[in-house]
Amino acid sequence: MVTARAGVGKWAGALAVIFTMVISGCSETVTSSGFATISGRVTTSDGVPVGGTAVLVGYGPSFPFLVAPRVGSYLRPRTIDADTILWVGVGDVCGDTIRTVCAEACSTLLASAPFWDGLNDEGKRVLDGLYTLWIDFKRDSLSETETLENQIFIFTEYPDWDPTIYAPPHAVTNDFGIFSFTDRCLGLDEVLVSGEIEYPISRWIDLLAIHPDGRRAWADSIYVPPLGSLEVDLVISD
């Protein structure tokens, strides 16, 4: 079991992203073969449980990040040799579409407007982690539809996290201060490939707890086993 301290510490970083582009069927991404359970309690220094606290995963610097503007500014794809762009969407590690950027007249959109603003379909900022931008296109009017995948890793450390701004957290503590979730959609063990360089996402993570009143607690450099369970106690500031 890991016991962590209260404070704000390192959680004040800027956004960073890594891009890698592949055509469907050629991705070298490697996924975890099983799920680990991450659980624990959030309490005050006196041991009083703190319910209603958001618990978020932070990703350690397991590969060199490419500094980019914060979420809210726009991310564009690289140039596509396409006659027609049919559909543009964004998905998470579990393969679920979290944002449909464009479903018609996409060629005009990509030529003249921002690509993705880091928001989901509900207008909330996505959590830190790995995302895939999908672009369905045709090289000419007679060709078959192809899909371009543009992988993006978002890294902000939630300096201004707020439930009205961000997508739901990884977990929320109950009345007893207890939280629990799995690593199924965290992207741990995924490998981003850029050219001939591979950037593995480490199983070492940070955990951040944020109470609605602004109090915070964090645990740095926690190893998540590929299978089994991990318990982390977080002591929030009074």
C-alpha positions in Angstrom: 0.0 0.0 0.0 1.2 3.5 -0.8 0.4 6.5 1.4 0.7 9.9 -0.3 0.8 13.4 0.9 -1.3 16.5 0.3 -0.5 19.5 -1.8 -0.3 20.7 -5.4 3.4 19.9 -6.2 4.2 19.1 -9.8 0.6 19.3 -11.0 1.1 22.6 -12.8 2.6 21.5 -16.1 1.9 22.4 -19.7 0.3 20.3 -22.4 2.6 18.1 -24.4 1.7 15.7 -27.3 3.4 13.1 -29.4 2.1 12.3 -32.9 2.6 9.2 -35.0 0.8 8.5 -38.2 -0.1 5.1 -39.7 -2.5 3.6 -42.3 -5.0 1.1 -40.8 -3.5 -2.3 -40.4 0.1 -1.1 -40.1 0.1 0.2 -36.5 2.8 -1.2 -34.3 0.8 -0.4 -31.1 1.2 -3.1 -28.4 -1.6 -3.4 -25.8 -1.7 -4.8 -22.3 -2.9 -8.4 -22.1 -4.8 -7.9 -18.8 -6.2 -5.4 -16.4 -5.0 -4.3 -13.0 -7.3 -2.8 -10.3 -6.2 0.5 -8.7 -8.0 1.3 -5.5 -7.6 3.1 -2.2 -8.9 5.7 0.2 -8.8 9.5 0.4 -8.8 10.8 4.0 -7.8 13.9 6.0 -4.6 13.8 8.1 -6.9 12.8 11.0 -8.1 9.8 9.1 -11.6 11.2 8.3 -12.8 9.8 4.9 -13.3 12.4 2.2 -16.1 11.5 -0.2 -16.9 13.1 -3.6 -13.2 13.5 -4.4 -12.1 13.1 -8.1 -9.2 10.7 -8.6 -7.1 11.2 -11.8 -4.2 9.4 -13.4 -1.1 11.3 -14.3 1.5 9.9 -16.7 5.2 9.9 -15.8 7.7 11.2 -18.4 8.4 7.7 -19.9 9.4 9.2 -23.2 10.5 12.7 -24.3 7.4 14.8 -24.8 7.1 17.3 -27.7 6.0 20.6 -26.2 2.8 21.9 -27.8 0.0 24.4 -27.0 -2.5 23.5 -24.2 -5.7 21.7 -24.9 -8.1 24.3 -26.2 -5.8 25.4 -28.9 -6.1 23.2 -32.0 -4.3 20.1 -33.3 -4.1 19.5 -37.0 -3.3 16.3 -39.0 -0.4 16.1 -41.3 -1.0 16.7 -45.0 -3.1 14.0 -46.6 -2.9 13.0 -50.3 -6.7 12.7 -50.6 -9.3 13.8 -53.1 -12.2 13.4 -50.6 -12.2 13.3 -46.8 -15.3 11.4 -45.6 -15.2 11.4 -41.8 -13.0 12.6 -39.0 -13.3 11.3 -35.4 -11.3 10.9 -32.2 -11.2 7.7 -30.1 -9.8 6.6 -26.8 -7.6 3.6 -26.0 -10.6 1.3 -25.7 -11.6 2.1 -29.2 -14.7 4.2 -28.4 -15.4 7.3 -30.5 -15.4 10.2 -28.1 -15.7 13.0 -30.7 -17.0 13.2 -34.2 -15.1 16.1 -35.6 -16.7 16.0 -39.0 -19.2 13.8 -40.8 -19.7 15.7 -44.0 -17.9 18.4 -46.1 -14.7 17.4 -44.3 -12.3 18.3 -47.0 -13.4 22.0 -46.7 -13.2 21.8 -42.9 -9.6 20.4 -42.8 -8.4 22.9 -45.4 -9.8 26.0 -43.6 -10.6 25.3 -40.0 -9.1 23.8 -36.8 -8.9 20.0 -36.6 -9.5 19.0 -33.0 -9.8 21.3 -30.0 -9.2 18.5 -27.4 -12.9 18.3 -26.4 -15.3 15.4 -26.5 -18.8 15.3 -27.9 -20.1 16.8 -24.6 -17.8 19.8 -25.0 -15.6 18.7 -22.1 -11.8 18.5 -22.2 -10.5 15.0 -22.4 -8.3 13.5 -19.7 -4.6 13.1 -20.1 -3.6 10.0 -22.1 -3.4 8.4 -25.5 -6.0 9.2 -28.3 -6.4 8.2 -31.9 -7.6 10.6 -34.6 -9.3 8.7 -37.4 -9.6 10.2 -40.9 -11.6 8.2 -43.6 -10.6 9.4 -47.1 -10.4 8.5 -50.7 -7.3 9.3 -52.8 -9.5 9.8 -55.9 -13.2 9.3 -56.8 -12.6 5.7 -58.0 -10.4 4.5 -55.1 -11.5 2.5 -52.0 -12.0 4.3 -48.7 -8.8 4.3 -46.5 -8.4 5.2 -42.9 -5.5 7.3 -41.5 -4.7 7.0 -37.8 -3.0 9.9 -36.1 -2.0 9.0 -32.5 -1.8 11.8 -29.9 -0.6 11.7 -26.3 -2.0 14.5 -24.2 -0.1 15.5 -21.0 -1.2 18.5 -18.9 -1.1 17.2 -15.3 -4.5 18.9 -14.8 -3.3 22.3 -13.5 -6.9 23.7 -13.8 -9.0 20.6 -13.4 -12.6 21.3 -12.8 -15.6 18.9 -13.3 -17.4 21.5 -15.3 -14.5 21.7 -17.7 -13.1 18.2 -18.0 -14.6 14.8 -18.8 -15.4 12.6 -15.8 -12.4 11.6 -13.7 -11.1 8.0 -13.6 -12.9 7.5 -10.2 -14.8 9.4 -7.5 -14.6 8.5 -3.8 -17.7 7.3 -2.1 -18.9 8.4 1.3 -16.2 6.3 2.9 -13.5 7.9 0.9 -13.0 4.7 -1.2 -12.2 4.6 -4.9 -11.5 1.8 -7.4 -11.0 1.5 -11.2 -9.0 -0.6 -13.6 -6.2 0.2 -16.0 -8.2 -1.1 -19.0 -8.4 2.3 -20.8 -5.3 3.9 -19.5 -3.0 2.9 -22.4 -0.3 1.5 -20.1 2.2 -0.7 -22.2 1.0 1.0 -25.4 3.9 1.9 -27.7 3.9 5.0 -29.9 6.0 4.7 -33.0 7.5 7.8 -34.6 9.7 7.0 -37.5 12.2 4.4 -36.2 11.8 5.4 -32.6 9.5 3.7 -30.1 8.0 5.5 -27.1 6.5 3.1 -24.6 4.0 4.4 -22.1 5.3 3.4 -18.7 3.3 1.5 -16.0 4.6 4.0 -13.5 1.9 6.6 -12.9 1.0 9.4 -10.6 -2.4 9.7 -8.8 -4.1 13.0 -8.1 -7.1 13.5 -5.8 -9.0 16.8 -6.1 -11.9 17.7 -3.8 -14.6 20.0 -5.1 -13.4 22.7 -2.6 -10.0 22.7 -4.3 -8.0 20.6 -1.8 -5.6 18.2 -3.4 -3.4 15.2 -2.7 -1.1 13.2 -4.9 1.0 10.1 -5.0 4.1 10.1 -7.3 5.7 7.2 -9.2 3.4 4.3 -8.4 4.0 1.1 -10.3 0.8 -0.5 -11.7 1.3 -4.3 -12.0 0.1 -5.8 -15.3 -2.3 -8.0 -13.4 -3.5 -8.0 -9.8 -4.3 -5.0 -7.6 -2.7 -1.9 -6.2 -3.9 0.0 -3.1 -3.0 3.7 -2.6 -4.0 5.9 0.3 -4.1 9.6 -0.3 -4.1 12.1 2.5 -5.7 15.3 1.5 -4.9 18.8 2.9 -7.1 20.0 5.7 
